[in-house]
Amino acid sequence: MTYAVRLLFVASILLFSGEIVTRILISSPATSMSDPEIGWIYKPYSKIFHTREGWAVNETNSMGFNDREIVVSHDKKEVLVLGDSFTEALQVKQANNFTSLVEQTIPCVDVINAGRSGLSPVQYDTVSKRFFKAAPISQVIVVLNYSDMHDILSTNATIIRDQDGEIIDIELHERQITRLRQALDTIFSNSALASYLKDRVRMGMRRKTKVNTDNVKIGAEKDEIAKLKEILNFMFTRINKRAPLGVVYIPSLKYMPNREIRHDSQSALFERIIKEITEMNNIPYRSTMKQMELSYKENSRPPVGFSNNNIAYGHLNEHGHESVKSVLVQLIGKKCSSALMLSGISH
Amino acid sequence: MIFTSLDFLIFYALLMVLLVLFKNSDYRQSILLISSYIFYGWWNPAFILLILVSSVQGWYFGLLIDRSSDQRKKSLYLIISLAISLSMLAYFKYFNFIIQTIFSMVGAQLDDNFNIILPVGISFFTFQTMSYGIDLKRGKIKVCKSLPQFMLFVAFFPQLVAGPIVRASEFLPQLHKKVIITRENILFGLQLFIGGAIQKVLFADNLSKFVDPVFSTPELYSAGTLWLAAVAYAVQIFCDFSGYSLMAIGVARTLGFHLPKNFDMPYVARSITDFWRRWHITLSFWLRDYLYVSLGGNRISTIRTYVNLLITMLLGGLWHGSSWNFVLWGMLHGLALASHKMWILLTMNVSDRIKEHYFYKVFAWGLTCIFLLLTWIPFRCRDFDQTISYLKGLMGNTSGIEWMNPLVLTVLSFVVLWHLLYLLSVSYYTKYPVQRVETIQSQIILGGVLLAFAMFAPLNTSPFIYFQF
């Protein structure tokens, strides 16, 4: 066997074994594709194997979101939930995420999950448009969390103002996919190993270049708070015009002994800002703090975090989804008319 | 520059190119000296001066010790050299600690800006310089007349920042031979380097993702989680330091130098004395030869032997860092060593059949492990308060968070398997000798290791734990 053939043989064995190990234990082949409006989207009907936090396999719908297929029924109220990875909830089974839990609690409601990881609240209005075309949405709920504060301030967008300085539009700049990336996508979409390694490189690069947002204190400069308020106000009013809006906030927690939790100071600041803007616009607002506190007291597990990553930090786990569900149910309203109830049960 | 960084890989590749280009041994030694200073200066160029002062004074007083025929003068030169080394160590390593202790005793508040930066590796290279002077005075080694060679002995980059602590008697004779780069040394050195990298990156760094959050807030976690974190830390510190030592030995071997072994499976030790023969061997032997023996060792009386052990370990603890937790850790180890010596005396008449019985061995091993596990807690904790909080939690915090991290359990299983293989005499060294590196099996293993690094190495590499010492 010549040296080159042997090298090829060894490489093939290793890559094949690596592919099998990755598919069984770590990840599925790349499931994302380019989207001109919001950067990227999951492929329709693709299976997403998530092991970074928790362990779950979920399937996307025809719109590329982690949700069941949207089936419009005149007997059901369509509620659209906009959010980022907390709403997308790849870490738990689809049936256990808060949008599904609400559907199980209120049978006459169809909750459409429009969460996608990496989305900034600035993009929510753009995302909502495609859902308004797909279903008669009667209520929109925006789910925010602590990291959104940084996302809003760092979104790659141009704020367009009128002569009085008021925001009239926010223009998003998503990077166009290059030919090289398109060519590589063919490899990544077929190989779990290649797509997993690509993700690791991307995350590694991001860690090297990104400022650790945990240490960045927002509010040190007055401009930041003013900008935050301005953008939130613009986004909330815009979405509120399409359908009645509700806002939910998932705080960042600080753990204390004896299963006590507190608000992280930066998280408390963000909550105050959201509260102020929602009150100003008469938008219903709820924080999940109390529910999370109660959940932590009842279970020995914090509402966020997973054993295979960090038990107390990260995305919502099953307990956390239960907490958010309770708050969403309050916002949507639990009552169904008898006609709706019957149709919901038969559905 | 740390061994697992891209900076180091580029630095090493360039160094090898230069060594291949310049075949003359003197040139090669000069290249190694300059590259060692670049390696050290990469972290903070200002501290090159420190290592330069340490080297020059060690070399100069060495010459004076050698030239003088008067024993009292020899002692005086040695004392001056030791005083310079120890004052550098005291200033950079212990001044903060002393001032903070005095301030807290009088209840005063120290200015937040007051902080002397600890130069990396200072404890290691000052110990090397000190041992040279002492050995010279004792007549154990010959004087090194060449300043560049002595500077290379002190600053040789593979062992410069975290050991192994190399003695002049081991290193200087190697400089008298030609620096030869051989294929066999490169292959063997790379095998050792990869073995060390597996311990550091795949084991230690993955464990740190669990150990760090638990140790930072122990009051939040349940007793089970705290026990698991204590075990994980014991394995982490071993893999981290042993991994670094193995990488250092490997890099040195590729350059044609032999460095002493620093670890020998310490967690299979059946007594604390046995543990110190296997853990950080170059430090424990240094403390034995230059401190314990200088204090009188076991030559004076039984009681004095115990006191000497206690003093040696107290100072050994303090060598690790300027904190009362390290003093406590050293004291506990000193007491344990003294107790073990006492136990040996008490059981002198017990039959060997009992001592060699399986149950006796397992009991001794278990007891040693529990002692080590508990003493690692003050070693890892920030201060006394955190140590007490951790120990309280270990005794039964039922309301805390239960966290059985599957990744940690997997890594620990691998480490147990590795130790079992060692006990069955299928060690790394005998299993993969250099000769087999070109076989298809070896290439698959090497490829598999590289793939494992790509897939399972944490994205942010933690610095080596022993860099802080």
HADDOCK unambig.tbl for C-alpha pairs under 7 A between the chains (distance, minus, plus):
assign (segid A and resid 10 and name CA) (segid B and resid 444 and name CA) 5.93 0.50 0.50
assign (segid A and resid 14 and name CA) (segid B and resid 447 and name CA) 6.87 0.50 0.50
assign (segid A and resid 14 and name CA) (segid B and resid 448 and name CA) 6.44 0.50 0.50
assign (segid A and resid 197 and name CA) (segid B and resid 455 and name CA) 6.78 0.50 0.50
assign (segid A and resid 204 and name CA) (segid B and resid 459 and name CA) 5.62 0.50 0.50
assign (segid A and resid 256 and name CA) (segid B and resid 220 and name CA) 6.64 0.50 0.50
assign (segid A and resid 257 and name CA) (segid B and resid 219 and name CA) 5.89 0.50 0.50
assign (segid A and resid 257 and name CA) (segid B and resid 220 and name CA) 5.25 0.50 0.50
assign (segid A and resid 258 and name CA) (segid B and resid 399 and name CA) 6.24 0.50 0.50
assign (segid A and resid 258 and name CA) (segid B and resid 400 and name CA) 6.99 0.50 0.50
assign (segid A and resid 300 and name CA) (segid B and resid 399 and name CA) 6.91 0.50 0.50
assign (segid A and resid 300 and name CA) (segid B and resid 400 and name CA) 6.83 0.50 0.50
assign (segid A and resid 300 and name CA) (segid B and resid 401 and name CA) 5.64 0.50 0.50
assign (segid A and resid 300 and name CA) (segid B and resid 402 and name CA) 6.98 0.50 0.50
assign (segid A and resid 301 and name CA) (segid B and resid 401 and name CA) 5.97 0.50 0.50
assign (segid A and resid 307 and name CA) (segid B and resid 403 and name CA) 5.96 0.50 0.50
assign (segid A and resid 307 and name CA) (segid B and resid 404 and name CA) 6.31 0.50 0.50
assign (segid A and resid 307 and name CA) (segid B and resid 405 and name CA) 4.96 0.50 0.50
assign (segid A and resid 307 and name CA) (segid B and resid 406 and name CA) 6.96 0.50 0.50
assign (segid A and resid 308 and name CA) (segid B and resid 405 and name CA) 5.23 0.50 0.50
assign (segid A and resid 308 and name CA) (segid B and resid 406 and name CA) 5.72 0.50 0.50
assign (segid A and resid 308 and name CA) (segid B and resid 407 and name CA) 6.19 0.50 0.50
assign (segid A and resid 311 and name CA) (segid B and resid 403 and name CA) 6.35 0.50 0.50
